[in-house]
Amino acid sequence: MYNNILIPVALDHENIVERKLETARHLLAAGGRITLLTVLENIPGFVSEFVDLKVDNHLSQKVTDRLRAVAGEDSAIDCKVATGKPGVQIAQFATDNNVDLIVVGSHHPSATDYFLGSTASRVVRRAECSVFVVRN
């Protein structure tokens, strides 16, 4: 059983979050914690001059609220938002927060989509802890 489980959540792939949560709850030790983490990628400089971005847009708070809605009333689930490259930041967050299992989602292998998703494969390669891959 695992005491500290991290579930990365890509907001454009919310359809698999419930399966990842179910898996994490099954593997969670009594008294353990689950963290839902969304990583927001930085906007490149050449794009930022055409986009009106202000710190007071509260994007992180909006994303945290969305994660909280996914978590529901479960008090064993924390919700966090980070910025950067998801494959790097997820593994770094896990190391910095003593995570002992990461539950990531990936596409079902088929003729057109055989390999792990790029973020999932980066997490598997970089993480210092165990990684459980849930197929979509």
C-alpha positions in Angstrom: 0.0 0.0 0.0 1.1 3.6 -0.7 1.0 6.5 1.7 1.4 9.4 -0.7 -0.1 9.1 -4.2 0.1 11.7 -7.0 -2.4 11.8 -9.8 -1.5 14.2 -12.6 -4.7 15.7 -14.2 -4.6 17.1 -17.7 -7.7 19.2 -18.0 -8.2 18.1 -21.6 -8.2 14.4 -20.5 -10.6 14.5 -17.5 -12.4 11.4 -18.8 -9.8 9.2 -17.2 -9.5 10.9 -13.9 -12.2 8.8 -12.2 -10.4 5.6 -13.2 -7.1 7.0 -11.9 -8.8 8.0 -8.6 -10.4 4.5 -8.3 -7.0 2.9 -8.8 -5.3 5.3 -6.3 -8.0 4.6 -3.6 -7.5 0.9 -4.0 -3.7 1.2 -3.5 -3.9 3.9 -0.8 -2.8 2.9 2.7 -5.0 3.7 5.7 -4.4 7.4 6.5 -2.7 8.0 3.2 -3.1 11.1 1.0 -3.9 11.6 -2.7 -2.8 14.7 -4.5 -4.4 15.9 -7.8 -1.9 18.0 -9.7 -2.4 20.0 -12.9 0.7 21.5 -14.6 0.0 24.6 -16.6 2.6 25.1 -19.4 4.2 28.5 -19.7 3.2 30.6 -22.7 6.2 31.2 -25.0 7.5 34.7 -25.2 6.6 35.1 -28.9 3.0 34.3 -28.1 2.7 36.3 -24.9 3.0 39.6 -26.8 -0.3 38.8 -28.5 -2.1 37.6 -25.4 -3.4 39.7 -22.6 -2.1 37.9 -19.5 -2.3 39.3 -16.1 -1.5 37.8 -12.7 -4.9 38.8 -11.5 -6.6 36.5 -14.0 -6.5 33.8 -11.2 -6.1 30.9 -13.6 -4.4 28.8 -10.9 -7.4 29.3 -8.6 -9.8 28.4 -11.3 -7.9 25.2 -12.1 -7.7 24.4 -8.3 -11.4 24.9 -8.1 -12.0 22.5 -11.0 -9.7 19.9 -9.3 -11.6 20.3 -6.1 -14.8 19.6 -7.9 -13.3 16.4 -9.3 -12.1 15.4 -5.7 -15.6 16.0 -4.3 -15.9 15.8 -0.5 -13.0 13.5 -0.1 -10.8 15.1 2.6 -7.9 12.7 1.8 -7.4 14.5 -1.5 -5.3 17.6 -2.0 -5.4 19.8 -5.1 -2.3 21.5 -6.5 -1.3 23.5 -9.6 2.2 23.9 -10.9 3.7 25.6 -14.0 6.3 24.3 -16.5 6.7 21.2 -18.6 4.3 18.5 -17.3 6.7 15.6 -17.8 9.3 17.4 -15.8 7.2 19.1 -13.2 5.2 16.0 -12.3 8.4 14.0 -11.5 9.9 16.9 -9.7 6.7 17.5 -7.6 6.8 13.8 -6.7 10.4 14.0 -5.5 9.9 17.2 -3.6 6.8 15.9 -1.8 7.9 12.4 -1.0 5.3 10.8 -3.3 5.6 7.0 -3.4 3.3 6.3 -6.3 2.3 8.3 -9.4 -0.9 7.2 -11.2 -0.8 8.4 -14.8 -3.1 7.9 -17.7 -2.2 6.8 -21.2 -3.9 5.9 -24.5 -4.9 2.3 -25.3 -2.3 0.8 -27.7 -3.6 0.5 -31.2 -2.3 0.6 -34.7 -2.5 4.4 -34.7 -1.5 5.0 -31.1 0.8 2.3 -29.9 3.2 4.1 -27.5 2.6 5.8 -24.1 1.5 9.4 -24.3 4.5 11.8 -24.3 3.8 13.1 -20.8 3.2 9.6 -19.4 6.4 8.3 -20.9 8.4 11.3 -19.6 7.0 10.7 -16.1 7.9 7.0 -16.2 11.5 7.8 -17.3 12.0 10.7 -14.8 10.2 9.6 -11.6 12.2 8.3 -8.7 9.1 6.5 -7.3 6.8 3.8 -8.7 4.5 4.8 -11.6 1.2 3.0 -12.3 -0.1 3.6 -15.9 -3.9 3.4 -16.3 -5.0 2.9 -19.9 -7.7 5.1 -21.3 
